[in-house]
Amino acid sequence: MTDDDKSTEIRFDDGAGYEEMMGRWSALVGERFLDWIGVPDGSRWLDVGCGNGAFTQLVVERCHPLRVQAFDPAPAQIAYARTRLPAASAGLVDWAEGDAMQLPVADGAADAAVMALVLFFVPQPARGVVEMVRALRPGGIAAAYHWDVLNGGFPFAPIGAEALKMGVPRRLPPSVEASTIEASTRLWTEAGLRDVRTTQFTVERTFSSFDAYWESTAQSNTTRPMYETLTAEQLAQLKINVRRRVGAADGPVTLSARANAICGVRP
């Protein structure tokens, strides 16, 4: 991987834009992920890198938590997240700014700590996993899911592949190597977790048209900077090439994405 392939930081500062671009994709994986990790009702949760609250909302709706502490480094994301939940359940979540590598929580404060589409953005993934473990009680669950970026599982992979053909490098998360099942397993094992298990989830999202899919990608901090480097003619050609690649005709279009998931138990 070359330096051109990677960025030192990718930040998300538009909660509403993130919802259309990635929040809905995340929820598709998140529902299956929560069933898979099997955290009991009435648990104390940490949502590390909660973004605009899409996954946090799933935890509240599906897992009946006692409490959720949700952290993200972007104030705008936290501000949007605060608007997601109805008044009856809003009090279950404590929203706050926070760094995945230095969580503002006490040791053993949680029964479950999760990262939803976060690990590959953490500059030091091993430190982020260790922080989750520190914050868990013995027997608590540390879990994460992340797009299988290096194997074409990212929702916008068709765009990246066609852009690369045009000589435009991909903009990848700073710790993208951590997103593989092998690397995740190593991180969880080295952090001292036991009963480590992994799986993959493939999900599909239907857009009203190819244009709707394309427009959703304009909010992405991985694709938007790439679009800005292209001339109008190049961007139009890229769109044509991507449409052809995904086999989109007139009318609704369904695309797929794949995520790697991992969980383990603190001894």
C-alpha positions as a LaTeX table, in Angstrom:
\begin{tabular}{lrrr}
\hline
Residue & $x$ (\AA) & $y$ (\AA) & $z$ (\AA) \\
\hline
Met1 & 0.00 & 0.00 & 0.00 \\
Thr2 & 1.45 & 3.36 & $-0.98$ \\
Asp3 & 1.26 & 6.62 & 0.93 \\
Asp4 & $-1.16$ & 7.87 & $-1.73$ \\
Asp5 & $-3.61$ & 5.16 & $-0.74$ \\
Lys6 & $-3.88$ & 6.30 & 2.85 \\
Ser7 & $-4.94$ & 9.38 & 4.76 \\
Thr8 & $-3.83$ & 10.13 & 8.30 \\
Glu9 & $-7.34$ & 11.14 & 9.28 \\
Ile10 & $-10.86$ & 10.85 & 7.89 \\
Arg11 & $-13.42$ & 12.82 & 9.88 \\
Phe12 & $-17.20$ & 12.96 & 9.58 \\
Asp13 & $-18.81$ & 16.25 & 10.58 \\
Asp14 & $-22.26$ & 16.08 & 8.95 \\
Gly15 & $-24.63$ & 13.80 & 10.83 \\
Ala16 & $-27.50$ & 14.08 & 8.36 \\
Gly17 & $-25.21$ & 13.53 & 5.38 \\
Tyr18 & $-23.63$ & 10.54 & 7.11 \\
Glu19 & $-27.07$ & 9.03 & 7.66 \\
Glu20 & $-27.80$ & 8.90 & 3.93 \\
Met21 & $-24.27$ & 7.98 & 2.95 \\
Met22 & $-23.39$ & 5.32 & 5.56 \\
Gly23 & $-25.80$ & 5.23 & 8.51 \\
Arg24 & $-28.34$ & 3.13 & 6.64 \\
Trp25 & $-25.67$ & 0.72 & 5.47 \\
Ser26 & $-24.40$ & 0.40 & 9.03 \\
Ala27 & $-27.86$ & $-0.39$ & 10.38 \\
Leu28 & $-28.26$ & $-3.26$ & 7.90 \\
Val29 & $-25.17$ & $-4.93$ & 9.34 \\
Gly30 & $-25.85$ & $-3.79$ & 12.90 \\
Glu31 & $-29.12$ & $-5.68$ & 13.24 \\
Arg32 & $-27.48$ & $-9.00$ & 12.39 \\
Phe33 & $-24.37$ & $-8.17$ & 14.40 \\
Leu34 & $-26.38$ & $-7.55$ & 17.59 \\
Asp35 & $-28.17$ & $-10.88$ & 17.20 \\
Trp36 & $-24.81$ & $-12.58$ & 16.68 \\
Ile37 & $-22.98$ & $-11.20$ & 19.72 \\
Gly38 & $-25.94$ & $-11.99$ & 21.98 \\
Val39 & $-25.52$ & $-9.45$ & 24.79 \\
Pro40 & $-28.26$ & $-9.98$ & 27.43 \\
Asp41 & $-30.99$ & $-7.42$ & 28.03 \\
Gly42 & $-30.34$ & $-5.00$ & 30.86 \\
Ser43 & $-26.63$ & $-4.64$ & 30.10 \\
Arg44 & $-24.40$ & $-1.57$ & 30.30 \\
Trp45 & $-23.03$ & $-0.68$ & 26.86 \\
Leu46 & $-20.19$ & 1.39 & 25.46 \\
Asp47 & $-20.61$ & 2.51 & 21.85 \\
Val48 & $-17.12$ & 3.62 & 20.86 \\
Gly49 & $-17.10$ & 5.94 & 17.84 \\
Cys50 & $-20.87$ & 6.24 & 17.80 \\
Gly51 & $-20.92$ & 8.70 & 14.89 \\
Asn52 & $-24.40$ & 10.07 & 14.29 \\
Gly53 & $-25.99$ & 7.45 & 16.55 \\
Ala54 & $-27.27$ & 5.00 & 13.93 \\
Phe55 & $-25.88$ & 1.96 & 15.73 \\
Thr56 & $-26.62$ & 3.36 & 19.19 \\
Gln57 & $-30.28$ & 3.61 & 18.21 \\
Leu58 & $-30.26$ & $-0.07$ & 17.26 \\
Val59 & $-28.81$ & $-1.00$ & 20.66 \\
Val60 & $-31.56$ & 0.91 & 22.44 \\
Glu61 & $-34.35$ & $-0.50$ & 20.28 \\
Arg62 & $-33.21$ & $-4.13$ & 20.11 \\
Cys63 & $-31.16$ & $-4.84$ & 23.25 \\
His64 & $-33.09$ & $-3.09$ & 26.07 \\
Pro65 & $-29.91$ & $-1.77$ & 27.71 \\
Leu66 & $-29.67$ & $-0.55$ & 31.27 \\
Arg67 & $-27.44$ & 2.29 & 30.04 \\
Val68 & $-25.42$ & 3.25 & 26.97 \\
Gln69 & $-22.37$ & 5.49 & 26.99 \\
Ala70 & $-21.78$ & 6.67 & 23.43 \\
Phe71 & $-18.60$ & 8.48 & 22.40 \\
Asp72 & $-17.39$ & 10.16 & 19.22 \\
Pro73 & $-14.64$ & 12.72 & 18.53 \\
Ala74 & $-16.84$ & 14.84 & 16.21 \\
Pro75 & $-19.12$ & 17.34 & 17.99 \\
Ala76 & $-21.40$ & 17.64 & 14.94 \\
Gln77 & $-22.00$ & 13.90 & 14.92 \\
Ile78 & $-22.84$ & 13.93 & 18.62 \\
Ala79 & $-25.22$ & 16.84 & 18.10 \\
Tyr80 & $-27.10$ & 14.91 & 15.41 \\
Ala81 & $-27.09$ & 11.72 & 17.50 \\
Arg82 & $-28.86$ & 13.51 & 20.35 \\
Thr83 & $-31.87$ & 14.04 & 18.05 \\
Arg84 & $-32.35$ & 10.38 & 17.08 \\
Leu85 & $-34.17$ & 8.86 & 20.02 \\
Pro86 & $-37.73$ & 9.49 & 21.23 \\
Ala87 & $-38.08$ & 11.16 & 24.61 \\
Ala88 & $-39.08$ & 7.89 & 26.27 \\
Ser89 & $-35.70$ & 6.29 & 25.58 \\
Ala90 & $-33.42$ & 9.31 & 25.17 \\
Gly91 & $-32.47$ & 9.17 & 28.85 \\
Leu92 & $-30.87$ & 5.75 & 28.39 \\
Val93 & $-27.93$ & 7.21 & 26.46 \\
Asp94 & $-25.13$ & 9.45 & 27.66 \\
Trp95 & $-23.65$ & 11.15 & 24.57 \\
Ala96 & $-20.17$ & 12.66 & 24.87 \\
Glu97 & $-17.08$ & 13.53 & 22.90 \\
Gly98 & $-14.40$ & 10.93 & 23.38 \\
Asp99 & $-11.32$ & 9.29 & 21.89 \\
Ala100 & $-11.36$ & 5.53 & 21.24 \\
Met101 & $-7.77$ & 5.32 & 22.45 \\
Gln102 & $-8.52$ & 7.05 & 25.76 \\
Leu103 & $-12.08$ & 6.42 & 26.84 \\
Pro104 & $-13.40$ & 8.65 & 29.64 \\
Val105 & $-14.85$ & 5.70 & 31.59 \\
Ala106 & $-13.84$ & 3.80 & 34.68 \\
Asp107 & $-12.31$ & 0.33 & 34.62 \\
Gly108 & $-14.96$ & $-2.39$ & 34.45 \\
Ala109 & $-17.77$ & 0.09 & 33.78 \\
Ala110 & $-19.50$ & $-1.88$ & 31.02 \\
Asp111 & $-20.89$ & $-5.29$ & 30.15 \\
Ala112 & $-20.39$ & $-4.78$ & 26.40 \\
Ala113 & $-18.11$ & $-2.50$ & 24.40 \\
Val114 & $-18.55$ & $-2.20$ & 20.64 \\
Met115 & $-17.10$ & $-0.43$ & 17.64 \\
Ala116 & $-19.40$ & $-0.19$ & 14.62 \\
Leu117 & $-17.45$ & 0.74 & 11.46 \\
Val118 & $-14.78$ & 2.37 & 13.63 \\
Leu119 & $-11.69$ & 0.18 & 14.14 \\
Phe120 & $-10.09$ & 1.04 & 10.78 \\
Phe121 & $-10.29$ & 4.76 & 11.62 \\
Val122 & $-8.48$ & 4.41 & 14.95 \\
Pro123 & $-4.82$ & 5.50 & 14.51 \\
Gln124 & $-3.64$ & 2.77 & 16.90 \\
Pro125 & $-6.17$ & $-0.07$ & 16.68 \\
Ala126 & $-4.43$ & $-2.22$ & 19.29 \\
Arg127 & $-4.70$ & 0.61 & 21.81 \\
Gly128 & $-8.38$ & 1.02 & 20.98 \\
Val129 & $-9.08$ & $-2.66$ & 21.64 \\
Val130 & $-7.13$ & $-2.56$ & 24.92 \\
Glu131 & $-9.24$ & 0.43 & 25.99 \\
Met132 & $-12.44$ & $-1.51$ & 25.33 \\
Val133 & $-11.11$ & $-4.41$ & 27.41 \\
Arg134 & $-10.12$ & $-2.07$ & 30.26 \\
Ala135 & $-13.64$ & $-0.65$ & 30.35 \\
Leu136 & $-15.27$ & $-4.11$ & 30.56 \\
Arg137 & $-16.09$ & $-6.13$ & 33.63 \\
Pro138 & $-14.78$ & $-9.71$ & 33.71 \\
Gly139 & $-17.06$ & $-11.70$ & 31.42 \\
Gly140 & $-17.91$ & $-8.62$ & 29.38 \\
Ile141 & $-17.98$ & $-8.69$ & 25.57 \\
Ala142 & $-15.76$ & $-6.66$ & 23.24 \\
Ala143 & $-17.03$ & $-6.67$ & 19.66 \\
Ala144 & $-16.73$ & $-4.81$ & 16.39 \\
Tyr145 & $-17.69$ & $-4.87$ & 12.75 \\
His146 & $-15.97$ & $-3.12$ & 9.88 \\
Trp147 & $-16.22$ & $-3.18$ & 6.10 \\
Asp148 & $-14.08$ & $-5.79$ & 4.37 \\
Val149 & $-12.37$ & $-2.94$ & 2.53 \\
Leu150 & $-9.28$ & $-4.71$ & 1.25 \\
Asn151 & $-11.36$ & $-7.49$ & $-0.29$ \\
Gly152 & $-13.92$ & $-5.32$ & $-2.06$ \\
Gly153 & $-16.59$ & $-5.31$ & 0.66 \\
Phe154 & $-16.94$ & $-1.53$ & 1.04 \\
Pro155 & $-20.31$ & $-0.17$ & $-0.21$ \\
Phe156 & $-18.49$ & 2.19 & $-2.59$ \\
Ala157 & $-15.97$ & $-0.39$ & $-3.82$ \\
Pro158 & $-17.24$ & $-0.22$ & $-7.43$ \\
Ile159 & $-16.40$ & 3.48 & $-7.51$ \\
Gly160 & $-12.94$ & 2.95 & $-6.08$ \\
Ala161 & $-12.19$ & 0.17 & $-8.55$ \\
Glu162 & $-13.23$ & 2.23 & $-11.57$ \\
Ala163 & $-11.40$ & 5.32 & $-10.30$ \\
Leu164 & $-8.23$ & 3.27 & $-9.91$ \\
Lys165 & $-8.49$ & 2.27 & $-13.57$ \\
Met166 & $-8.47$ & 5.99 & $-14.38$ \\
Gly167 & $-5.29$ & 6.48 & $-12.35$ \\
Val168 & $-7.01$ & 8.01 & $-9.32$ \\
Pro169 & $-5.73$ & 6.46 & $-6.05$ \\
Arg170 & $-8.15$ & 5.28 & $-3.41$ \\
Arg171 & $-8.45$ & 7.14 & $-0.13$ \\
Leu172 & $-8.42$ & 4.44 & 2.52 \\
Pro173 & $-8.88$ & 4.64 & 6.29 \\
Pro174 & $-5.60$ & 5.06 & 8.19 \\
Ser175 & $-5.75$ & 1.61 & 9.81 \\
Val176 & $-7.45$ & $-0.29$ & 7.01 \\
Glu177 & $-5.26$ & $-3.36$ & 7.57 \\
Ala178 & $-7.06$ & $-3.94$ & 10.89 \\
Ser179 & $-10.32$ & $-4.58$ & 9.03 \\
Thr180 & $-9.36$ & $-8.07$ & 7.87 \\
Ile181 & $-10.54$ & $-11.06$ & 9.86 \\
Glu182 & $-6.96$ & $-12.20$ & 10.39 \\
Ala183 & $-5.79$ & $-8.85$ & 11.75 \\
Ser184 & $-8.87$ & $-8.42$ & 13.93 \\
Thr185 & $-8.39$ & $-11.88$ & 15.42 \\
Arg186 & $-4.80$ & $-11.03$ & 16.24 \\
Leu187 & $-5.80$ & $-7.77$ & 17.93 \\
Trp188 & $-8.49$ & $-9.43$ & 20.04 \\
Thr189 & $-6.21$ & $-12.29$ & 21.03 \\
Glu190 & $-3.27$ & $-10.04$ & 21.91 \\
Ala191 & $-5.59$ & $-7.91$ & 24.06 \\
Gly192 & $-6.17$ & $-11.01$ & 26.21 \\
Leu193 & $-9.73$ & $-11.77$ & 25.16 \\
Arg194 & $-10.95$ & $-15.36$ & 25.20 \\
Asp195 & $-13.56$ & $-17.23$ & 23.17 \\
Val196 & $-12.73$ & $-15.05$ & 20.17 \\
Arg197 & $-14.98$ & $-15.70$ & 17.19 \\
Thr198 & $-15.50$ & $-14.08$ & 13.81 \\
Thr199 & $-18.00$ & $-14.00$ & 10.99 \\
Gln200 & $-18.94$ & $-12.06$ & 7.86 \\
Phe201 & $-22.19$ & $-10.33$ & 7.00 \\
Thr202 & $-23.24$ & $-9.54$ & 3.44 \\
Val203 & $-26.04$ & $-6.99$ & 3.17 \\
Glu204 & $-27.98$ & $-5.42$ & 0.31 \\
Arg205 & $-29.39$ & $-1.93$ & $-0.01$ \\
Thr206 & $-31.86$ & $-0.90$ & $-2.71$ \\
Phe207 & $-31.77$ & 2.63 & $-4.09$ \\
Ser208 & $-34.57$ & 4.20 & $-6.09$ \\
Ser209 & $-32.15$ & 4.66 & $-8.98$ \\
Phe210 & $-28.48$ & 4.54 & $-9.82$ \\
Asp211 & $-28.42$ & 8.33 & $-9.48$ \\
Ala212 & $-29.64$ & 8.00 & $-5.88$ \\
Tyr213 & $-26.76$ & 5.66 & $-5.11$ \\
Trp214 & $-24.29$ & 7.98 & $-6.81$ \\
Glu215 & $-25.59$ & 11.03 & $-4.97$ \\
Ser216 & $-25.29$ & 9.27 & $-1.62$ \\
Thr217 & $-21.57$ & 8.79 & $-2.24$ \\
Ala218 & $-21.04$ & 12.54 & $-2.63$ \\
Gln219 & $-21.32$ & 12.83 & 1.17 \\
Ser220 & $-18.44$ & 10.41 & 1.73 \\
Asn221 & $-15.11$ & 11.69 & 2.97 \\
Thr222 & $-13.50$ & 8.90 & 0.97 \\
Thr223 & $-15.15$ & 9.61 & $-2.39$ \\
Arg224 & $-15.86$ & 13.34 & $-2.31$ \\
Pro225 & $-12.17$ & 14.40 & $-2.26$ \\
Met226 & $-11.56$ & 12.04 & $-5.17$ \\
Tyr227 & $-14.42$ & 13.59 & $-7.17$ \\
Glu228 & $-12.96$ & 17.03 & $-6.54$ \\
Thr229 & $-9.70$ & 16.05 & $-8.26$ \\
Leu230 & $-11.52$ & 15.16 & $-11.51$ \\
Thr231 & $-12.62$ & 17.39 & $-14.35$ \\
Ala232 & $-16.32$ & 17.47 & $-15.16$ \\
Glu233 & $-15.65$ & 15.20 & $-18.15$ \\
Gln234 & $-13.68$ & 12.71 & $-16.06$ \\
Leu235 & $-16.34$ & 12.63 & $-13.36$ \\
Ala236 & $-19.05$ & 12.01 & $-15.96$ \\
Gln237 & $-17.01$ & 9.16 & $-17.42$ \\
Leu238 & $-16.43$ & 7.67 & $-13.98$ \\
Lys239 & $-20.16$ & 7.66 & $-13.36$ \\
Ile240 & $-20.77$ & 5.90 & $-16.68$ \\
Asn241 & $-18.13$ & 3.30 & $-15.87$ \\
Val242 & $-19.53$ & 2.61 & $-12.40$ \\
Arg243 & $-23.07$ & 2.31 & $-13.77$ \\
Arg244 & $-21.83$ & $-0.25$ & $-16.25$ \\
Arg245 & $-19.84$ & $-2.11$ & $-13.58$ \\
Val246 & $-22.84$ & $-2.61$ & $-11.29$ \\
Gly247 & $-25.16$ & $-3.41$ & $-14.18$ \\
Ala248 & $-27.57$ & $-0.61$ & $-13.35$ \\
Ala249 & $-30.49$ & 0.00 & $-15.69$ \\
Asp250 & $-33.35$ & 2.45 & $-15.31$ \\
Gly251 & $-35.29$ & 2.13 & $-12.09$ \\
Pro252 & $-34.26$ & 0.75 & $-8.67$ \\
Val253 & $-30.77$ & $-0.66$ & $-8.19$ \\
Thr254 & $-29.61$ & $-3.04$ & $-5.45$ \\
Leu255 & $-26.01$ & $-3.10$ & $-4.29$ \\
Ser256 & $-24.26$ & $-5.24$ & $-1.73$ \\
Ala257 & $-21.54$ & $-4.77$ & 0.86 \\
Arg258 & $-19.68$ & $-7.12$ & 3.18 \\
Ala259 & $-18.52$ & $-6.60$ & 6.76 \\
Asn260 & $-16.17$ & $-8.57$ & 8.98 \\
Ala261 & $-17.24$ & $-9.00$ & 12.59 \\
Ile262 & $-15.40$ & $-10.14$ & 15.71 \\
Cys263 & $-16.16$ & $-10.56$ & 19.38 \\
Gly264 & $-14.43$ & $-11.90$ & 22.47 \\
Val265 & $-14.88$ & $-12.15$ & 26.24 \\
Arg266 & $-12.79$ & $-10.47$ & 28.91 \\
Pro267 & $-11.43$ & $-13.14$ & 31.29 \\
\hline
\end{tabular}
